[in-house]
Amino acid sequence: MFFIFLTDGMNPFYQNIASFPTAIYTFLLAICVLYWLVAVLGWIDIDVLDFDPPEAEGNLDINTSHNHSTADALAGLMLRFGLTGVPVTVIVSLISLFGWLICYYLVHFLFAFIPHGLLHWLAGVPIFFAALYGAVLITAQVIKPLRSFFQKTEQNTQKRVLGQTAVVRTSRVDENFGEATLADGGAGLILKVRASAGESFAHGDRVVLLEYLPDDNAYRVISEADFSS
């Protein structure tokens, strides 16, 4: 079925996805696909980009405070647009996908009426930001039904996994990095895990989930042998 991408009729498609501004979203979408492939292999944490947003009741005026970090400012913007409650990697992936689709069709239909050259570049700037704004709004709506799912899943998981044995799926587990797979009778759970300071585990090691670390959204683990003794 992929032979259609090699036909001459697909040339406008290739031109659109490789030209400004669609090329930016094409690159971001490719990075997201590569990220998910690497995450599935267990080389990086699935929620490596996650950070805690500020409280909704707090001051979200990120322009008037000089004490906000870049992460705080970004978290405030995400909260303002309703981009919370699901992993940041999911949000970024959806924005990249919807931004790519919107930008592609805007370029496809509008560039036919714009002369080639500098005007294409000048028109590409507002098209890029229009696609970004549209993608953010669509993503905010798409993730609404997902919030309760992620919240309930996390709460239920915390209650039933403590004291159970999991298997390290990443290349290592230390105090800053690591994931483990817990057999739950189904497809299995992939959990962020952390070792105590000075300890580390390798891929395939069996560890016991000892306590939940809310600040890291992870579980502290010890070896199965240490837990048994």
N, C-alpha and C positions, 0 to 999 in steps of 0.2 A: 504493500500500500504506500510505501514511502517513495516510490518512483515518481510520484507527482511532483515532488520537490526538485526533481532534476529536469523538468520540462521547461521549455522557453516561456510558457505562460506564467511561470512563477517568478520571472525576473522582477516585476514590480514589487512583489512581496519581499524579495531579498533586498531590493533597493530601499524599501521603507524601513525595514528593521535595522538596516546598517547605516542609515543616515540620521543626522541630527534633526530632532531631538530623540527620536525613537531608539537610537543606538544606546542612549544612556539607560533606558529601561531594559533593553535587550541584555546589556551587560549585567545590570542588577539581577535580572531574572536568572541569568546563567550562573551568577554567584550563588543565588538561593538554591538552585538545583544542585550545584556542586556541594553546597553546605549540607543539604539533606542527605546526599549520598555518603558524605564523609561521616555524618552523625549516625547514620544507620550502621556503618562499619564500626562505630564505637571509638573513633579517634578523637572526638570532641564531645562536650556536653551538648545535649539537645537544646537546653535553655541557657547557652553560654552568654547570650546578650541580655538576659533578664536583669532587672534592677527594680527596687521598690519605689513606686510612685509616691509623691507626697499625699498626705491625707486630703480628702475632698473638702474638709472643713477648714483646712489651713489656707494661708495666703498664697494664691496662685499668681500674683503679680510678679512675674519673673523679671520684669524690666526695672523694677524699683529697688531690688535688693542686690547688694554687692557680694553677698555671702553664698550665692547659689553657684554650684559647680555646673559644668556642662551637662552632666547626667541629670542633675536636679532640674535644669531648665528644660531638657528634653522630656523628662518625666512629667513636668507640669504641662507641657504642650500636649502630650499624649493623653493626660487626664482630661484636659479641656476638650479634646476632640472625641473622647469616649473610647480611646484605644488602650483599655486596661482590662484585666481579668483573664487574659490568656497569655501564653508565652510570647515574648517580644519577637522571637524568630517566626512565629506564625503570622504576627502582624506585619512584619517586614516582607515576608513572602507574599502575603495577600496584596499589600500595597504595590509591590513590584509587578505582580501579575495584572492587577486591574489598571495600574498606570500604563503598562505596556499595551494592553488592549485599547484603552482610551486614546493613547497617543498615536498608536498605529492607525486607527480609523480617522482621527482628526487630520493626520498628515495625508492619509490616502484621499480624503475628500476635499481638503482645503488647499493643499499644495498644487493641485491642478489649476487653480486660479491665481497662483502667485508666480511671478517670473523667477527663473532660476538665478542663483547667485546670492548676493548679499541679502536680498529680501527674504530668501528662504531661511537664512540664519536669524534674521531679525524676527521673523514670524515664529521661528522655532522656540524662542524663549517664552513667550506667553503660552504657547501650546504645551510646553513642558510643565509649566506651573499649573495650568488648567487641568492637565491630566493628573498631576500630583494631588491637587485639591479634590478632584472627583474620586480618585482612588482612595483617599483618606476617608471621605464620606461614605463610600460604598463599604469599605472595610469595617468601619464603625458599626454599620448595620449588620454586616455578615457575622461579626463576632458576638453580637448580643445574645443569641441563643446558646453560644458556646460557653459563656461565662459561668452559668450555673453548672454546666457539665464539668468544667475543670475544677470548680470549687468543691462540688460534691465528691468528685473523684479523689481530690487531694485529702479532704477530711476523712473519707472512708479508708483511704490508704493508710493514713497516719495511725488510725486505730488498730488496724489488723496486721500490720507488717512488723511492728516492733517485736523483737525476740525471734524473728524468723531468719532462716539462712538464705543468703543470696550468693550469686556467682559473679565475680568481677568481669565486666564485658569490655572495659577500656584497657589500654595498654598498661595503665597503672592507676592506683588510688593512693592519694596522699592527703594532706590537710587542706589542699586547695583545689583538687581535681579528682574526678572519678565518677563512674557509673557502674551499677550492678544490675543484674537481671534476677528477678524473683519469680519463681514458678508459682502461679496462682490457679492452676487447673485449666487455664485458657492459653491465650497467646503469651502470657507472661508480662510482668511489669518491669519497666526500665526506670530505675531510681537513681537520683544523684546521691552519692555517698562520699564521706570524708573520713580519713583516718585521723587518729590522734597525732599530736605533734611528735615527730621523730619516727613514726611508723609509716609503712607503705606496703601495698599489696600489688601483685601482678595479675595479668589477665588469666582467668581461670581459677583464681583463689576463691575459697569459700569463706564468706564472712557473715557475721551476725549483725543485724540492725539493732543497735543498742539504744539510741535516743534520736529524737527529731530535733534538728537545728533550724528554728524558724527564720533566723537571719539569713541563712544560706539556702533555705528551702531544700535541705539535704538531710541525710541520716548519718550519724556517727556510727562507725562499724569497728568491730574487733574480729580477730580471726576466730574461726569456729573452734579451734583447739583451745584457745584461751578462754572462750566462753564456756566450754564444757568443763574446764578445770576450775 
